[in-house]
Amino acid sequence: MPEPRRRKKSTEEYVRQAEKYESRGRFEDAIECLLMAVKTSDDKAPLYLRLAHLYRSQRKVDQAIVAVKRALRIKPDDIEARDLLLEMLLELGRFDDAIKEAKELLKVSPRSLSARDVLSVAYLQKGMLDKALQVTNELIRLDPLAPENHFKKAVLYQQQGDIGSAIQEFSRVLEMQPDEEMAQDAIEAIETLDNYQIRHIVMLAAEDYVFRAKLIRDPEAAALERGFYLSFAGMTALRQIQFEELPEIWSEWKQRFYH
């Protein structure tokens, strides 16, 4: 007597089985069930997206990218899928691809913050600082109260060597009351930039008596005249320096280390 034919599982049954396997840590089995669900489903895009998330959770990013691209071929306006793709491209350091896909997302969602966020990171990594700054300014225009955007702008100014603008942006970050980690990073960045400038000011003042005389009279005006921009704390530190005694100290220092 012939054996009865097995009933084919439905898409929903494969999905439920995949969820059970995933909850038990049997991820390969969960992936197999989702692949079977794709074969039986008329609505494949969300299943490919679930597969992409599952592959990514197992650090199979290349396979995750293949899955999410299949989802996008079916449903090109899926914002979640496009955001996931961008995150993974950045993870892999595929910055050219990330830029291309971010621009595609902007066609679908012109006000997308995530697309601009990815563009700013990718441009920075490629050394395209002007473009990164342009995109970051767009982020600030669309989301002016986000301190992380001002922090990015400060970093870009620092990369460009515009120390004054970097300090201004880092200071603006602190005014926006960011989380503790970002606040500490901003404080440390300002301190580093202040110290860098103060060392240069002292070296110039030791060799240039006209500049030194101006610093004695009005440290802030003298520093600004030479293109230095210090934070409030930095300017306070500059005012504590006894520039009148600098020539003797500098002479002793050079004698000690160069003779």
ChimeraX commands (.cxc) that place a marker at each C-alpha (Angstrom):
marker #1 position 0.00,0.00,0.00 radius 0.5
marker #1 position 1.58,3.37,-1.02 radius 0.5
marker #1 position 2.48,5.77,1.76 radius 0.5
marker #1 position 0.26,8.85,2.04 radius 0.5
marker #1 position 1.79,11.96,0.54 radius 0.5
marker #1 position 3.09,14.42,3.08 radius 0.5
marker #1 position 1.22,17.67,3.29 radius 0.5
marker #1 position 3.39,20.57,2.19 radius 0.5
marker #1 position 4.02,23.12,4.89 radius 0.5
marker #1 position 2.66,26.60,4.40 radius 0.5
marker #1 position 4.79,29.74,4.45 radius 0.5
marker #1 position 3.43,30.62,7.89 radius 0.5
marker #1 position 4.42,27.21,9.25 radius 0.5
marker #1 position 7.97,27.58,7.97 radius 0.5
marker #1 position 8.18,31.05,9.51 radius 0.5
marker #1 position 6.88,29.83,12.88 radius 0.5
marker #1 position 9.37,26.95,12.81 radius 0.5
marker #1 position 12.18,29.38,11.98 radius 0.5
marker #1 position 11.19,31.52,14.97 radius 0.5
marker #1 position 11.29,28.47,17.26 radius 0.5
marker #1 position 14.71,27.46,15.99 radius 0.5
marker #1 position 16.02,30.99,16.40 radius 0.5
marker #1 position 14.74,31.23,19.98 radius 0.5
marker #1 position 16.62,27.99,20.75 radius 0.5
marker #1 position 19.83,29.21,19.16 radius 0.5
marker #1 position 19.56,26.85,16.19 radius 0.5
marker #1 position 20.30,29.57,13.67 radius 0.5
marker #1 position 21.29,27.38,10.71 radius 0.5
marker #1 position 18.00,25.53,11.00 radius 0.5
marker #1 position 16.17,28.85,11.27 radius 0.5
marker #1 position 17.85,30.03,8.07 radius 0.5
marker #1 position 16.86,26.80,6.26 radius 0.5
marker #1 position 13.25,27.27,7.32 radius 0.5
marker #1 position 13.20,30.85,6.09 radius 0.5
marker #1 position 14.67,29.79,2.76 radius 0.5
marker #1 position 11.84,27.26,2.46 radius 0.5
marker #1 position 9.36,29.98,3.41 radius 0.5
marker #1 position 10.69,32.14,0.57 radius 0.5
marker #1 position 10.07,29.33,-1.93 radius 0.5
marker #1 position 6.44,28.92,-0.87 radius 0.5
marker #1 position 5.55,32.60,-0.42 radius 0.5
marker #1 position 3.99,35.06,-2.82 radius 0.5
marker #1 position 5.30,37.93,-0.69 radius 0.5
marker #1 position 9.03,37.27,-0.63 radius 0.5
marker #1 position 10.43,40.72,0.21 radius 0.5
marker #1 position 9.77,40.69,4.00 radius 0.5
marker #1 position 11.14,37.14,4.19 radius 0.5
marker #1 position 14.35,38.13,2.46 radius 0.5
marker #1 position 14.63,40.99,4.93 radius 0.5
marker #1 position 14.19,38.60,7.86 radius 0.5
marker #1 position 16.87,36.41,6.34 radius 0.5
marker #1 position 19.18,39.40,6.04 radius 0.5
marker #1 position 18.76,40.22,9.74 radius 0.5
marker #1 position 19.39,36.59,10.67 radius 0.5
marker #1 position 22.49,36.31,8.48 radius 0.5
marker #1 position 23.82,39.52,9.94 radius 0.5
marker #1 position 23.26,38.31,13.50 radius 0.5
marker #1 position 25.52,35.36,12.62 radius 0.5
marker #1 position 28.14,37.70,11.12 radius 0.5
marker #1 position 27.43,36.42,7.63 radius 0.5
marker #1 position 27.32,39.93,6.27 radius 0.5
marker #1 position 27.97,39.08,2.62 radius 0.5
marker #1 position 25.00,36.70,2.60 radius 0.5
marker #1 position 22.93,39.29,4.45 radius 0.5
marker #1 position 23.69,41.83,1.74 radius 0.5
marker #1 position 22.61,39.37,-0.98 radius 0.5
marker #1 position 19.34,38.76,0.88 radius 0.5
marker #1 position 18.55,42.43,1.43 radius 0.5
marker #1 position 19.30,43.25,-2.21 radius 0.5
marker #1 position 16.82,40.57,-3.27 radius 0.5
marker #1 position 14.24,42.20,-1.01 radius 0.5
marker #1 position 14.95,45.56,-2.64 radius 0.5
marker #1 position 14.60,44.18,-6.14 radius 0.5
marker #1 position 11.05,43.22,-5.20 radius 0.5
marker #1 position 10.29,46.29,-3.10 radius 0.5
marker #1 position 12.72,49.13,-3.97 radius 0.5
marker #1 position 10.99,51.69,-1.71 radius 0.5
marker #1 position 11.52,49.62,1.48 radius 0.5
marker #1 position 13.26,52.13,3.78 radius 0.5
marker #1 position 14.10,49.56,6.45 radius 0.5
marker #1 position 15.84,47.34,3.90 radius 0.5
marker #1 position 17.81,50.27,2.47 radius 0.5
marker #1 position 18.89,51.40,5.95 radius 0.5
marker #1 position 20.04,47.86,6.76 radius 0.5
marker #1 position 22.01,47.67,3.52 radius 0.5
marker #1 position 23.77,50.95,4.28 radius 0.5
marker #1 position 24.73,49.83,7.78 radius 0.5
marker #1 position 26.27,46.63,6.45 radius 0.5
marker #1 position 28.17,48.34,3.65 radius 0.5
marker #1 position 29.76,50.65,6.22 radius 0.5
marker #1 position 30.60,47.65,8.41 radius 0.5
marker #1 position 32.51,46.11,5.51 radius 0.5
marker #1 position 34.26,49.38,4.64 radius 0.5
marker #1 position 32.65,49.43,1.19 radius 0.5
marker #1 position 32.43,53.20,1.15 radius 0.5
marker #1 position 31.90,53.69,-2.59 radius 0.5
marker #1 position 28.96,51.27,-2.50 radius 0.5
marker #1 position 27.64,52.97,0.63 radius 0.5
marker #1 position 27.71,56.37,-1.11 radius 0.5
marker #1 position 25.91,54.94,-4.14 radius 0.5
marker #1 position 23.20,53.25,-2.06 radius 0.5
marker #1 position 22.76,56.28,0.21 radius 0.5
marker #1 position 22.04,58.41,-2.86 radius 0.5
marker #1 position 19.48,55.79,-3.96 radius 0.5
marker #1 position 17.82,56.05,-0.55 radius 0.5
marker #1 position 17.63,59.84,-0.92 radius 0.5
marker #1 position 15.71,59.34,-4.17 radius 0.5
marker #1 position 13.16,57.26,-2.26 radius 0.5
marker #1 position 13.22,59.37,0.91 radius 0.5
marker #1 position 14.62,62.89,0.22 radius 0.5
marker #1 position 14.66,63.89,3.91 radius 0.5
marker #1 position 16.38,60.72,5.10 radius 0.5
marker #1 position 18.72,61.41,8.02 radius 0.5
marker #1 position 20.24,57.93,7.91 radius 0.5
marker #1 position 21.27,58.34,4.26 radius 0.5
marker #1 position 23.01,61.62,5.05 radius 0.5
marker #1 position 24.59,60.12,8.14 radius 0.5
marker #1 position 26.09,57.32,6.05 radius 0.5
marker #1 position 27.24,59.78,3.39 radius 0.5
marker #1 position 29.03,61.92,5.99 radius 0.5
marker #1 position 30.85,58.87,7.38 radius 0.5
marker #1 position 31.73,57.45,3.96 radius 0.5
marker #1 position 32.99,60.79,2.63 radius 0.5
marker #1 position 35.08,61.29,5.78 radius 0.5
marker #1 position 36.62,57.83,5.42 radius 0.5
marker #1 position 37.50,58.59,1.80 radius 0.5
marker #1 position 39.06,61.93,2.78 radius 0.5
marker #1 position 36.39,63.93,0.94 radius 0.5
marker #1 position 36.06,66.44,3.76 radius 0.5
marker #1 position 34.24,69.20,1.86 radius 0.5
marker #1 position 31.48,66.80,0.80 radius 0.5
marker #1 position 31.29,65.34,4.29 radius 0.5
marker #1 position 30.89,68.84,5.73 radius 0.5
marker #1 position 28.21,69.70,3.17 radius 0.5
marker #1 position 26.16,66.63,4.11 radius 0.5
marker #1 position 26.67,67.28,7.83 radius 0.5
marker #1 position 25.32,70.82,7.37 radius 0.5
marker #1 position 22.25,69.26,5.74 radius 0.5
marker #1 position 21.87,66.99,8.78 radius 0.5
marker #1 position 22.01,70.00,11.09 radius 0.5
marker #1 position 19.44,71.83,8.98 radius 0.5
marker #1 position 17.05,68.87,9.15 radius 0.5
marker #1 position 17.76,67.99,12.79 radius 0.5
marker #1 position 19.23,71.07,14.48 radius 0.5
marker #1 position 18.83,69.81,18.05 radius 0.5
marker #1 position 20.93,66.65,17.63 radius 0.5
marker #1 position 24.31,67.20,19.35 radius 0.5
marker #1 position 25.90,64.31,17.43 radius 0.5
marker #1 position 25.60,66.27,14.19 radius 0.5
marker #1 position 27.46,69.23,15.66 radius 0.5
marker #1 position 30.07,66.82,17.03 radius 0.5
marker #1 position 30.60,65.46,13.51 radius 0.5
marker #1 position 30.92,68.97,12.18 radius 0.5
marker #1 position 33.52,69.77,14.83 radius 0.5
marker #1 position 35.55,66.69,13.90 radius 0.5
marker #1 position 35.42,67.64,10.22 radius 0.5
marker #1 position 36.62,71.17,10.99 radius 0.5
marker #1 position 39.44,69.65,13.03 radius 0.5
marker #1 position 40.36,67.37,10.13 radius 0.5
marker #1 position 40.47,70.42,7.84 radius 0.5
marker #1 position 42.75,72.26,10.25 radius 0.5
marker #1 position 40.12,74.88,11.11 radius 0.5
marker #1 position 40.77,74.77,14.83 radius 0.5
marker #1 position 38.73,77.83,15.74 radius 0.5
marker #1 position 35.58,76.51,14.07 radius 0.5
marker #1 position 36.19,73.08,15.63 radius 0.5
marker #1 position 36.33,74.57,19.13 radius 0.5
marker #1 position 33.16,76.55,18.48 radius 0.5
marker #1 position 31.30,73.42,17.38 radius 0.5
marker #1 position 32.61,71.30,20.27 radius 0.5
marker #1 position 31.50,74.08,22.63 radius 0.5
marker #1 position 28.07,74.11,20.98 radius 0.5
marker #1 position 27.84,70.36,21.62 radius 0.5
marker #1 position 28.36,70.97,25.34 radius 0.5
marker #1 position 25.66,73.66,25.34 radius 0.5
marker #1 position 23.21,71.09,23.95 radius 0.5
marker #1 position 23.66,68.82,26.99 radius 0.5
marker #1 position 24.61,65.58,25.20 radius 0.5
marker #1 position 25.05,62.22,26.90 radius 0.5
marker #1 position 27.95,61.83,29.30 radius 0.5
marker #1 position 30.26,60.05,26.85 radius 0.5
marker #1 position 29.83,62.63,24.09 radius 0.5
marker #1 position 30.24,65.48,26.58 radius 0.5
marker #1 position 33.51,63.99,27.84 radius 0.5
marker #1 position 34.77,63.50,24.28 radius 0.5
marker #1 position 33.95,67.13,23.47 radius 0.5
marker #1 position 35.71,68.37,26.61 radius 0.5
marker #1 position 38.82,66.33,25.81 radius 0.5
marker #1 position 38.82,67.56,22.20 radius 0.5
marker #1 position 38.59,71.20,23.31 radius 0.5
marker #1 position 41.38,70.69,25.84 radius 0.5
marker #1 position 43.62,69.09,23.19 radius 0.5
marker #1 position 43.01,71.92,20.71 radius 0.5
marker #1 position 43.56,74.57,23.38 radius 0.5
marker #1 position 46.84,72.98,24.52 radius 0.5
marker #1 position 48.04,72.68,20.92 radius 0.5
marker #1 position 47.41,76.36,20.30 radius 0.5
marker #1 position 48.85,77.56,23.61 radius 0.5
marker #1 position 52.11,75.72,22.91 radius 0.5
marker #1 position 52.34,77.48,19.56 radius 0.5
marker #1 position 51.51,80.84,21.10 radius 0.5
marker #1 position 54.27,80.41,23.70 radius 0.5
marker #1 position 56.82,79.39,21.07 radius 0.5
marker #1 position 55.94,82.40,18.90 radius 0.5
marker #1 position 55.98,84.77,21.85 radius 0.5
marker #1 position 59.44,83.57,22.89 radius 0.5
marker #1 position 60.87,84.52,19.49 radius 0.5
marker #1 position 58.71,87.55,18.62 radius 0.5
marker #1 position 58.94,90.37,21.15 radius 0.5
marker #1 position 56.21,92.43,19.41 radius 0.5
marker #1 position 53.76,89.55,19.70 radius 0.5
marker #1 position 54.90,88.98,23.28 radius 0.5
marker #1 position 54.25,92.62,24.18 radius 0.5
marker #1 position 50.74,92.39,22.73 radius 0.5
marker #1 position 50.08,89.23,24.74 radius 0.5
marker #1 position 51.10,91.01,27.92 radius 0.5
marker #1 position 48.66,93.86,27.20 radius 0.5
marker #1 position 45.70,91.89,25.82 radius 0.5
marker #1 position 46.11,88.11,25.45 radius 0.5
marker #1 position 42.76,87.53,23.73 radius 0.5
marker #1 position 43.20,90.23,21.09 radius 0.5
marker #1 position 46.81,89.22,20.43 radius 0.5
marker #1 position 45.87,85.56,20.00 radius 0.5
marker #1 position 42.97,86.35,17.67 radius 0.5
marker #1 position 45.18,88.66,15.60 radius 0.5
marker #1 position 47.49,85.70,14.91 radius 0.5
marker #1 position 44.58,83.40,14.02 radius 0.5
marker #1 position 44.30,81.52,17.30 radius 0.5
marker #1 position 40.87,80.79,18.77 radius 0.5
marker #1 position 40.77,79.44,22.30 radius 0.5
marker #1 position 37.85,78.25,24.38 radius 0.5
marker #1 position 36.92,80.14,27.55 radius 0.5
marker #1 position 39.00,77.69,29.60 radius 0.5
marker #1 position 41.87,77.97,27.15 radius 0.5
marker #1 position 41.83,81.75,27.25 radius 0.5
marker #1 position 41.78,81.64,31.06 radius 0.5
marker #1 position 44.87,79.42,30.96 radius 0.5
marker #1 position 46.58,81.78,28.49 radius 0.5
marker #1 position 46.04,84.74,30.84 radius 0.5
marker #1 position 47.87,82.87,33.60 radius 0.5
marker #1 position 51.10,82.71,31.61 radius 0.5
marker #1 position 53.74,85.23,32.70 radius 0.5
marker #1 position 54.90,86.38,29.29 radius 0.5
marker #1 position 57.20,88.97,30.91 radius 0.5
marker #1 position 59.40,86.12,32.16 radius 0.5
marker #1 position 59.22,84.10,28.96 radius 0.5
marker #1 position 62.52,85.18,27.31 radius 0.5
marker #1 position 64.60,83.99,30.27 radius 0.5
marker #1 position 62.69,80.70,30.58 radius 0.5
marker #1 position 62.95,80.07,26.83 radius 0.5
marker #1 position 66.67,80.83,26.80 radius 0.5
marker #1 position 67.29,78.40,29.67 radius 0.5
marker #1 position 65.18,75.73,27.94 radius 0.5
marker #1 position 67.14,76.04,24.68 radius 0.5
marker #1 position 70.46,75.98,26.53 radius 0.5
marker #1 position 69.44,72.80,28.35 radius 0.5
marker #1 position 68.21,70.83,25.35 radius 0.5
marker #1 position 70.20,72.16,22.39 radius 0.5
marker #1 position 73.69,72.80,23.79 radius 0.5
marker link #1:1,2 radius 0.2
marker link #1:2,3 radius 0.2
marker link #1:3,4 radius 0.2
marker link #1:4,5 radius 0.2
marker link #1:5,6 radius 0.2
marker link #1:6,7 radius 0.2
marker link #1:7,8 radius 0.2
marker link #1:8,9 radius 0.2
marker link #1:9,10 radius 0.2
marker link #1:10,11 radius 0.2
marker link #1:11,12 radius 0.2
marker link #1:12,13 radius 0.2
marker link #1:13,14 radius 0.2
marker link #1:14,15 radius 0.2
marker link #1:15,16 radius 0.2
marker link #1:16,17 radius 0.2
marker link #1:17,18 radius 0.2
marker link #1:18,19 radius 0.2
marker link #1:19,20 radius 0.2
marker link #1:20,21 radius 0.2
marker link #1:21,22 radius 0.2
marker link #1:22,23 radius 0.2
marker link #1:23,24 radius 0.2
marker link #1:24,25 radius 0.2
marker link #1:25,26 radius 0.2
marker link #1:26,27 radius 0.2
marker link #1:27,28 radius 0.2
marker link #1:28,29 radius 0.2
marker link #1:29,30 radius 0.2
marker link #1:30,31 radius 0.2
marker link #1:31,32 radius 0.2
marker link #1:32,33 radius 0.2
marker link #1:33,34 radius 0.2
marker link #1:34,35 radius 0.2
marker link #1:35,36 radius 0.2
marker link #1:36,37 radius 0.2
marker link #1:37,38 radius 0.2
marker link #1:38,39 radius 0.2
marker link #1:39,40 radius 0.2
marker link #1:40,41 radius 0.2
marker link #1:41,42 radius 0.2
marker link #1:42,43 radius 0.2
marker link #1:43,44 radius 0.2
marker link #1:44,45 radius 0.2
marker link #1:45,46 radius 0.2
marker link #1:46,47 radius 0.2
marker link #1:47,48 radius 0.2
marker link #1:48,49 radius 0.2
marker link #1:49,50 radius 0.2
marker link #1:50,51 radius 0.2
marker link #1:51,52 radius 0.2
marker link #1:52,53 radius 0.2
marker link #1:53,54 radius 0.2
marker link #1:54,55 radius 0.2
marker link #1:55,56 radius 0.2
marker link #1:56,57 radius 0.2
marker link #1:57,58 radius 0.2
marker link #1:58,59 radius 0.2
marker link #1:59,60 radius 0.2
marker link #1:60,61 radius 0.2
marker link #1:61,62 radius 0.2
marker link #1:62,63 radius 0.2
marker link #1:63,64 radius 0.2
marker link #1:64,65 radius 0.2
marker link #1:65,66 radius 0.2
marker link #1:66,67 radius 0.2
marker link #1:67,68 radius 0.2
marker link #1:68,69 radius 0.2
marker link #1:69,70 radius 0.2
marker link #1:70,71 radius 0.2
marker link #1:71,72 radius 0.2
marker link #1:72,73 radius 0.2
marker link #1:73,74 radius 0.2
marker link #1:74,75 radius 0.2
marker link #1:75,76 radius 0.2
marker link #1:76,77 radius 0.2
marker link #1:77,78 radius 0.2
marker link #1:78,79 radius 0.2
marker link #1:79,80 radius 0.2
marker link #1:80,81 radius 0.2
marker link #1:81,82 radius 0.2
marker link #1:82,83 radius 0.2
marker link #1:83,84 radius 0.2
marker link #1:84,85 radius 0.2
marker link #1:85,86 radius 0.2
marker link #1:86,87 radius 0.2
marker link #1:87,88 radius 0.2
marker link #1:88,89 radius 0.2
marker link #1:89,90 radius 0.2
marker link #1:90,91 radius 0.2
marker link #1:91,92 radius 0.2
marker link #1:92,93 radius 0.2
marker link #1:93,94 radius 0.2
marker link #1:94,95 radius 0.2
marker link #1:95,96 radius 0.2
marker link #1:96,97 radius 0.2
marker link #1:97,98 radius 0.2
marker link #1:98,99 radius 0.2
marker link #1:99,100 radius 0.2
marker link #1:100,101 radius 0.2
marker link #1:101,102 radius 0.2
marker link #1:102,103 radius 0.2
marker link #1:103,104 radius 0.2
marker link #1:104,105 radius 0.2
marker link #1:105,106 radius 0.2
marker link #1:106,107 radius 0.2
marker link #1:107,108 radius 0.2
marker link #1:108,109 radius 0.2
marker link #1:109,110 radius 0.2
marker link #1:110,111 radius 0.2
marker link #1:111,112 radius 0.2
marker link #1:112,113 radius 0.2
marker link #1:113,114 radius 0.2
marker link #1:114,115 radius 0.2
marker link #1:115,116 radius 0.2
marker link #1:116,117 radius 0.2
marker link #1:117,118 radius 0.2
marker link #1:118,119 radius 0.2
marker link #1:119,120 radius 0.2
marker link #1:120,121 radius 0.2
marker link #1:121,122 radius 0.2
marker link #1:122,123 radius 0.2
marker link #1:123,124 radius 0.2
marker link #1:124,125 radius 0.2
marker link #1:125,126 radius 0.2
marker link #1:126,127 radius 0.2
marker link #1:127,128 radius 0.2
marker link #1:128,129 radius 0.2
marker link #1:129,130 radius 0.2
marker link #1:130,131 radius 0.2
marker link #1:131,132 radius 0.2
marker link #1:132,133 radius 0.2
marker link #1:133,134 radius 0.2
marker link #1:134,135 radius 0.2
marker link #1:135,136 radius 0.2
marker link #1:136,137 radius 0.2
marker link #1:137,138 radius 0.2
marker link #1:138,139 radius 0.2
marker link #1:139,140 radius 0.2
marker link #1:140,141 radius 0.2
marker link #1:141,142 radius 0.2
marker link #1:142,143 radius 0.2
marker link #1:143,144 radius 0.2
marker link #1:144,145 radius 0.2
marker link #1:145,146 radius 0.2
marker link #1:146,147 radius 0.2
marker link #1:147,148 radius 0.2
marker link #1:148,149 radius 0.2
marker link #1:149,150 radius 0.2
marker link #1:150,151 radius 0.2
marker link #1:151,152 radius 0.2
marker link #1:152,153 radius 0.2
marker link #1:153,154 radius 0.2
marker link #1:154,155 radius 0.2
marker link #1:155,156 radius 0.2
marker link #1:156,157 radius 0.2
marker link #1:157,158 radius 0.2
marker link #1:158,159 radius 0.2
marker link #1:159,160 radius 0.2
marker link #1:160,161 radius 0.2
marker link #1:161,162 radius 0.2
marker link #1:162,163 radius 0.2
marker link #1:163,164 radius 0.2
marker link #1:164,165 radius 0.2
marker link #1:165,166 radius 0.2
marker link #1:166,167 radius 0.2
marker link #1:167,168 radius 0.2
marker link #1:168,169 radius 0.2
marker link #1:169,170 radius 0.2
marker link #1:170,171 radius 0.2
marker link #1:171,172 radius 0.2
marker link #1:172,173 radius 0.2
marker link #1:173,174 radius 0.2
marker link #1:174,175 radius 0.2
marker link #1:175,176 radius 0.2
marker link #1:176,177 radius 0.2
marker link #1:177,178 radius 0.2
marker link #1:178,179 radius 0.2
marker link #1:179,180 radius 0.2
marker link #1:180,181 radius 0.2
marker link #1:181,182 radius 0.2
marker link #1:182,183 radius 0.2
marker link #1:183,184 radius 0.2
marker link #1:184,185 radius 0.2
marker link #1:185,186 radius 0.2
marker link #1:186,187 radius 0.2
marker link #1:187,188 radius 0.2
marker link #1:188,189 radius 0.2
marker link #1:189,190 radius 0.2
marker link #1:190,191 radius 0.2
marker link #1:191,192 radius 0.2
marker link #1:192,193 radius 0.2
marker link #1:193,194 radius 0.2
marker link #1:194,195 radius 0.2
marker link #1:195,196 radius 0.2
marker link #1:196,197 radius 0.2
marker link #1:197,198 radius 0.2
marker link #1:198,199 radius 0.2
marker link #1:199,200 radius 0.2
marker link #1:200,201 radius 0.2
marker link #1:201,202 radius 0.2
marker link #1:202,203 radius 0.2
marker link #1:203,204 radius 0.2
marker link #1:204,205 radius 0.2
marker link #1:205,206 radius 0.2
marker link #1:206,207 radius 0.2
marker link #1:207,208 radius 0.2
marker link #1:208,209 radius 0.2
marker link #1:209,210 radius 0.2
marker link #1:210,211 radius 0.2
marker link #1:211,212 radius 0.2
marker link #1:212,213 radius 0.2
marker link #1:213,214 radius 0.2
marker link #1:214,215 radius 0.2
marker link #1:215,216 radius 0.2
marker link #1:216,217 radius 0.2
marker link #1:217,218 radius 0.2
marker link #1:218,219 radius 0.2
marker link #1:219,220 radius 0.2
marker link #1:220,221 radius 0.2
marker link #1:221,222 radius 0.2
marker link #1:222,223 radius 0.2
marker link #1:223,224 radius 0.2
marker link #1:224,225 radius 0.2
marker link #1:225,226 radius 0.2
marker link #1:226,227 radius 0.2
marker link #1:227,228 radius 0.2
marker link #1:228,229 radius 0.2
marker link #1:229,230 radius 0.2
marker link #1:230,231 radius 0.2
marker link #1:231,232 radius 0.2
marker link #1:232,233 radius 0.2
marker link #1:233,234 radius 0.2
marker link #1:234,235 radius 0.2
marker link #1:235,236 radius 0.2
marker link #1:236,237 radius 0.2
marker link #1:237,238 radius 0.2
marker link #1:238,239 radius 0.2
marker link #1:239,240 radius 0.2
marker link #1:240,241 radius 0.2
marker link #1:241,242 radius 0.2
marker link #1:242,243 radius 0.2
marker link #1:243,244 radius 0.2
marker link #1:244,245 radius 0.2
marker link #1:245,246 radius 0.2
marker link #1:246,247 radius 0.2
marker link #1:247,248 radius 0.2
marker link #1:248,249 radius 0.2
marker link #1:249,250 radius 0.2
marker link #1:250,251 radius 0.2
marker link #1:251,252 radius 0.2
marker link #1:252,253 radius 0.2
marker link #1:253,254 radius 0.2
marker link #1:254,255 radius 0.2
marker link #1:255,256 radius 0.2
marker link #1:256,257 radius 0.2
marker link #1:257,258 radius 0.2
marker link #1:258,259 radius 0.2
view
